[in-house]
């Protein structure tokens, strides 16, 4: 469970880095186009400026996604990973207490097997007290673990689900914003009747989403 938790937020960090890498490549491509001598004509200059605005907006969307993913997924998963470390600490404590209990028990058994002496009963009594103390410490830690581990297993499902839902919503918002930005840029570059309105772009995006939902694989996932 601990390894899976760590892998989840590490994979999300890599996903964010990959998306940020794409925006850096887009920025380099834009710089190359601007430096190209063929791009100095008025028409191409206008097109390049449109592309520049699109790239700037995409970078803004990417930064917002990174912030949202840090808040809703990566940060919470890192904190939950700390809970596993807490449980691991108690598990190590229990192992140490068990070792101490076995040590004191062996000492008591050794004393009980010795021939009676003047102070042997005193040593036995002390050894018995040490065994009782060690057993009480072990049982205290063991009882705590027996409560914490099942509680952790039960709560992690709801915790993971909440984080994943928030992450999916953040990604859906990101791709929706990117789609609107790209379509707006495309309309402006093509000059098809001027700039499309926000409502028109939203309706077009909604149509594409409906087409995606109509796919059999999406329908099967939704129904399950």
Buried (B, 14 or more C-beta within 10 A) or exposed (E): EEEEBBEBBBEBBEBBEEBBEEBEEBBEEBEEBBEEEEBEEEEEEEBBEBBBBBBBBBBEBBEBBBEBBBEBBBEBBBEBBEBBEEBEEBBEBBEEBBEBBEEBBEBBEEBEEEEEEEEEEEBBEEBBEBBEEBBEBBBEBBEBBEEBBEEBEEEBEEBBEEBBEBBEEBBEBBEBBBBBBBBBBEBBBEEEEEEBEEEEBBEBBEEEEEEEEEEEEEEEEEEE
